[in-house]
Amino acid sequence: MFSQKLLIQDICSAVKHLQENKGADIEQILAYIQCNTNGEDVKKSSVQIGLKKAINNNLLVEIEKGKYKLNVDDITEQQLDEIDYSTEDVVESSCRRRRSRKCR
């Protein structure tokens, strides 16, 4: 599983390398990350969380609903390292409902 820092770096590099005029959508970003990693499984939900973090850190801009572009033309790795990747604003969903339904 990816760390949050590496995932945001991979998301930004995916958006940069896809070079879509209207912005890249989450499926394109997910496919790019899965193709360029060493067989690691990346879930769509973790990419969505990474996209939200990248938007909050002003790395990406959501052009339309579901289309993302880089906020600046050139982001260096040093700038990506300086970003605070705290997970305080990310709420983990519990599987309480799933557990209770299995017990019935």
C-alpha positions as CSV (number, residue, x, y, z in Angstrom):
1,M,0.0,0.0,0.0
2,F,1.1,3.5,-0.8
3,S,2.0,6.1,1.8
4,Q,0.1,9.3,1.5
5,K,3.2,11.3,0.4
6,L,4.1,8.9,-2.4
7,L,0.6,8.7,-3.6
8,I,0.3,12.5,-3.9
9,Q,3.6,12.6,-5.7
10,D,2.4,9.9,-8.1
11,I,-0.9,11.7,-8.7
12,C,0.8,15.0,-9.5
13,S,3.2,13.2,-11.9
14,A,0.3,11.4,-13.5
15,V,-1.6,14.6,-14.1
16,K,1.7,16.2,-15.5
17,H,2.5,13.3,-17.8
18,L,-1.1,12.9,-19.1
19,Q,-1.1,16.5,-20.4
20,E,-4.9,16.7,-20.9
21,N,-6.1,20.1,-22.1
22,K,-9.4,19.7,-20.3
23,G,-7.8,18.0,-17.3
24,A,-7.4,14.4,-16.3
25,D,-10.1,12.4,-14.7
26,I,-9.7,10.0,-11.8
27,E,-9.9,6.9,-14.1
28,Q,-7.0,8.1,-16.2
29,I,-5.0,9.0,-13.1
30,L,-5.7,5.6,-11.5
31,A,-4.7,3.7,-14.7
32,Y,-1.5,5.7,-15.0
33,I,-0.5,5.0,-11.4
34,Q,-1.3,1.3,-11.7
35,C,0.7,1.0,-15.0
36,N,3.8,2.8,-13.6
37,T,4.0,1.1,-10.2
38,N,5.6,-2.3,-9.5
39,G,2.4,-4.2,-9.4
40,E,1.1,-2.5,-6.3
41,D,-2.7,-2.4,-5.8
42,V,-4.0,1.2,-5.7
43,K,-7.7,1.7,-4.8
44,K,-9.8,4.4,-6.3
45,S,-10.8,5.6,-2.9
46,S,-7.2,6.2,-1.9
47,V,-6.7,8.2,-5.2
48,Q,-9.7,10.3,-4.3
49,I,-8.3,11.1,-0.9
50,G,-5.0,11.9,-2.5
51,L,-6.7,14.2,-5.0
52,K,-8.5,16.1,-2.1
53,K,-5.2,16.5,-0.3
54,A,-3.4,17.8,-3.4
55,I,-6.2,20.3,-4.0
56,N,-6.0,21.4,-0.3
57,N,-2.2,21.9,-0.7
58,N,-2.7,23.9,-3.9
59,L,-0.9,21.4,-6.1
60,L,-4.0,20.6,-8.3
61,V,-7.0,22.5,-9.4
62,E,-10.4,20.9,-10.2
63,I,-11.4,22.5,-13.5
64,E,-14.7,20.7,-13.9
65,K,-16.4,18.1,-11.8
66,G,-13.9,15.2,-11.8
67,K,-11.3,16.9,-14.1
68,Y,-7.9,17.9,-12.5
69,K,-5.0,20.0,-13.7
70,L,-1.7,21.1,-12.1
71,N,-1.9,24.4,-10.3
72,V,1.5,25.4,-11.5
73,D,3.4,24.3,-14.6
74,D,6.5,22.9,-12.9
75,I,6.4,21.3,-9.5
76,T,9.8,20.1,-8.3
77,E,10.2,17.2,-6.0
78,Q,11.5,19.5,-3.3
79,Q,8.2,21.4,-3.3
80,L,6.4,18.1,-3.0
81,D,8.6,17.1,0.0
82,E,7.8,20.4,1.9
83,I,4.0,19.8,1.9
84,D,2.4,18.7,5.1
85,Y,0.7,15.4,4.5
86,S,-1.2,15.1,7.8
87,T,-4.3,12.9,7.7
88,E,-6.2,14.9,10.3
89,D,-8.9,16.1,7.9
90,V,-9.4,12.6,6.3
91,V,-12.2,10.6,8.0
92,E,-11.8,6.9,7.8
93,S,-15.1,5.1,7.2
94,S,-15.9,2.3,9.6
95,C,-17.3,-1.0,8.6
96,R,-19.8,-1.1,11.4
97,R,-22.7,-1.5,9.1
98,R,-21.0,-4.3,7.2
99,R,-20.3,-6.2,10.4
100,S,-23.9,-5.8,11.7
101,R,-25.4,-7.1,8.5
102,K,-23.2,-10.1,8.5
103,C,-24.4,-11.0,12.0
104,R,-28.0,-11.2,11.0
